[in-house]
Amino acid sequence: MEAPATPSRDDGTANGVGRRPRHAAGPHPAPPRPQTSWDALLIRRTMAEIAPLADKVTSYFYALLFVRHPELRPLFPPAMDTQRDRLLRALLTAAEHIDNTPVLLDYLRNLGRGHRKYGTRPEHYPAVGACLIGALSTYATHTWNPQAEAAWGRVYATISQVMTEAAEADGRDAPPWWHAEVVTHDLRTPDVAVITLRPDQPYPFLAGQYASVETPWWPRVWRHYSFASAPRADGLLTFHVRAVPAGWVSNALVHRACPGDVVRLGPPVGSMNVDHATDSGLLCLGGGTGIAPIKAMVEEVAEHGARRPVEVFYGARHDHDLYDIDTLLRLRQAHSWISVRSVIDREDRHLHDAVRASGPWRDYDAYLSGPPGMIRSGVSALQALGVPAPRIRHDPVEDLVISGS
Ligand SMILES: NC(=O)C1=CN([C@@H]2O[C@H](COP(=O)(O)OP(=O)(O)OC[C@H]3O[C@@H](n4cnc5c(N)ncnc54)[C@H](O)[C@@H]3O)[C@@H](O)[C@H]2O)C=CC1
């Protein structure tokens, strides 16, 4: 059901799909899962049947949509390859969380808000819903029946209602997108740029969040990047971008963008934020350009004024990949309670090994940001050290799996 171009991060192993609701495992444990409803069972049955045919279902869905509604084609990016994966992911997400109302609502509201920048309007939803049901009924030949169709109809009606209401409410006090001018472009390595932008109007966000970015060279192709600084008094925003092979947006931002160019930004999203209600220590693992939100959060803690232990582990494959170490070292110099350790890959020692060796970390809130493999190995190392899962926070790993384009 996910309509136009949901952004993906393409600086590395991109996060190719709409962010899933299982946001940063936060300090609050997830509520117990309610009993599975009949609709949820029917939805999951369909999903299980179409899972092996995902490619066919998504191609058929888009073919139906563009044949029946050619006026919607311009809302989507010129190349639909990455887009194809997103549809199924959004469906799986909705299906997976259908009985977990607060989580699903949060996800759908963000999705609705995020869709404003694509030009999605309320009247587009029934068109998408009819084509979705058309595609599912064509491929879920064993499980499709009137009950399944009714269940999908109800669920889709809820999804579209929540999304349109959220978009409408957001429209009362926020623009659908922001224009932002490149103010500085600093090529720190042959493929990593630190870019500073000046939005055309105030852009409120929290350290740890991210935004989707569209360049003028690839209209309607959006990618996620995290804010690399805490909110600043001058309103400027900073992003770290690595140009990845065949990464449209990342290559444009790293190798083409110059001061004076104007990009578009979607609204801020993400819930990997610092909890200022506690004074627990922060254990931060940043790998490669994943250091961006970690730096933003450390700056925020510093600005907040409370002295709490902050232990940063900055992982990189080679020395020259530690492109932002000087900034972190300056922060450490200014605040005695911040510690910064860089960890260069060795055959027998990676970032998670270094973190494990310096444990136990049981009393810390852990924040991880970087490639999916790093997040997974970091999380298992921390869990093995006894850090409770609710204290381990990161953006959803599933979103980091699909490569950007
Ligand atoms: N640019 C941004 O704003 C943000 C980027 N990210 C993500 O961070 C990643 C950064 O990519 P690169 O800079 O190319 O990082 P990279 O591939 O150079 O790796 C950085 C660190 O992660 C470790 N690592 C990589 N793969 C691993 C694996 N399979 N198992 C264990 N450790 C592993 C490396 O050892 C190294 O310490 C991308 O996936 C990007 O999507 C995440 C948040 C923000």
Ligand as a Chemical Component Dictionary entry (heavy atoms), coordinates in Angstrom:
data_LIG
# 
_chem_comp.id                   LIG 
_chem_comp.type                 NON-POLYMER 
_chem_comp.pdbx_formal_charge   0 
_chem_comp.three_letter_code    LIG 
# 
loop_
_chem_comp_atom.comp_id 
_chem_comp_atom.atom_id 
_chem_comp_atom.alt_atom_id 
_chem_comp_atom.type_symbol 
_chem_comp_atom.charge 
_chem_comp_atom.model_Cartn_x 
_chem_comp_atom.model_Cartn_y 
_chem_comp_atom.model_Cartn_z 
_chem_comp_atom.pdbx_ordinal 
LIG N1  N1  N 0 24.902 8.640  6.923  1  
LIG C1  C1  C 0 24.080 8.551  7.931  2  
LIG O1  O1  O 0 23.464 9.550  8.312  3  
LIG C2  C2  C 0 23.836 7.238  8.637  4  
LIG C3  C3  C 0 24.267 6.043  8.098  5  
LIG N2  N2  N 0 23.923 4.852  8.700  6  
LIG C4  C4  C 0 24.320 3.579  8.129  7  
LIG O2  O2  O 0 25.662 3.348  8.505  8  
LIG C5  C5  C 0 26.304 2.559  7.526  9  
LIG C6  C6  C 0 27.639 3.195  7.243  10 
LIG O3  O3  O 0 28.311 2.572  6.206  11 
LIG P1  P1  P 0 29.874 2.714  6.028  12 
LIG O4  O4  O 0 30.301 4.083  6.398  13 
LIG O5  O5  O 0 30.170 2.254  4.640  14 
LIG O6  O6  O 0 30.444 1.689  7.117  15 
LIG P2  P2  P 0 31.528 0.525  6.935  16 
LIG O7  O7  O 0 31.009 -0.539 6.082  17 
LIG O8  O8  O 0 32.803 1.193  6.565  18 
LIG O9  O9  O 0 31.616 -0.064 8.426  19 
LIG C7  C7  C 0 31.732 0.748  9.557  20 
LIG C8  C8  C 0 31.975 -0.109 10.782 21 
LIG O10 O10 O 0 31.003 -1.139 10.877 22 
LIG C9  C9  C 0 31.636 -2.404 11.003 23 
LIG N3  N3  N 0 30.942 -3.424 10.229 24 
LIG C10 C10 C 0 30.590 -3.348 8.927  25 
LIG N4  N4  N 0 29.974 -4.488 8.557  26 
LIG C11 C11 C 0 29.958 -5.303 9.655  27 
LIG C12 C12 C 0 29.452 -6.612 9.914  28 
LIG N5  N5  N 0 28.839 -7.329 8.965  29 
LIG N6  N6  N 0 29.597 -7.120 11.163 30 
LIG C13 C13 C 0 30.200 -6.406 12.126 31 
LIG N7  N7  N 0 30.694 -5.169 11.951 32 
LIG C14 C14 C 0 30.567 -4.618 10.735 33 
LIG C15 C15 C 0 33.015 -2.221 10.438 34 
LIG O11 O11 O 0 33.886 -3.142 11.055 35 
LIG C16 C16 C 0 33.331 -0.787 10.819 36 
LIG O12 O12 O 0 33.781 -0.743 12.162 37 
LIG C17 C17 C 0 25.362 2.452  6.355  38 
LIG O13 O13 O 0 24.741 1.192  6.411  39 
LIG C18 C18 C 0 24.333 3.532  6.617  40 
LIG O14 O14 O 0 23.059 3.186  6.104  41 
LIG C19 C19 C 0 23.251 4.811  9.873  42 
LIG C20 C20 C 0 22.818 5.971  10.466 43 
LIG C21 C21 C 0 23.095 7.271  9.899  44 
# 
loop_
_chem_comp_bond.comp_id 
_chem_comp_bond.atom_id_1 
_chem_comp_bond.atom_id_2 
_chem_comp_bond.value_order 
_chem_comp_bond.pdbx_ordinal 
LIG N1  C1  SING 1  
LIG C1  O1  DOUB 2  
LIG C1  C2  SING 3  
LIG C2  C3  DOUB 4  
LIG C2  C21 SING 5  
LIG C3  N2  SING 6  
LIG N2  C4  SING 7  
LIG N2  C19 SING 8  
LIG C4  O2  SING 9  
LIG C4  C18 SING 10 
LIG O2  C5  SING 11 
LIG C5  C6  SING 12 
LIG C5  C17 SING 13 
LIG C6  O3  SING 14 
LIG O3  P1  SING 15 
LIG P1  O4  DOUB 16 
LIG P1  O5  SING 17 
LIG P1  O6  SING 18 
LIG O6  P2  SING 19 
LIG P2  O7  DOUB 20 
LIG P2  O8  SING 21 
LIG P2  O9  SING 22 
LIG O9  C7  SING 23 
LIG C7  C8  SING 24 
LIG C8  O10 SING 25 
LIG C8  C16 SING 26 
LIG O10 C9  SING 27 
LIG C9  N3  SING 28 
LIG C9  C15 SING 29 
LIG N3  C10 SING 30 
LIG N3  C14 SING 31 
LIG C10 N4  DOUB 32 
LIG N4  C11 SING 33 
LIG C11 C12 SING 34 
LIG C11 C14 DOUB 35 
LIG C12 N5  SING 36 
LIG C12 N6  DOUB 37 
LIG N6  C13 SING 38 
LIG C13 N7  DOUB 39 
LIG N7  C14 SING 40 
LIG C15 O11 SING 41 
LIG C15 C16 SING 42 
LIG C16 O12 SING 43 
LIG C17 O13 SING 44 
LIG C17 C18 SING 45 
LIG C18 O14 SING 46 
LIG C19 C20 DOUB 47 
LIG C20 C21 SING 48 
# 
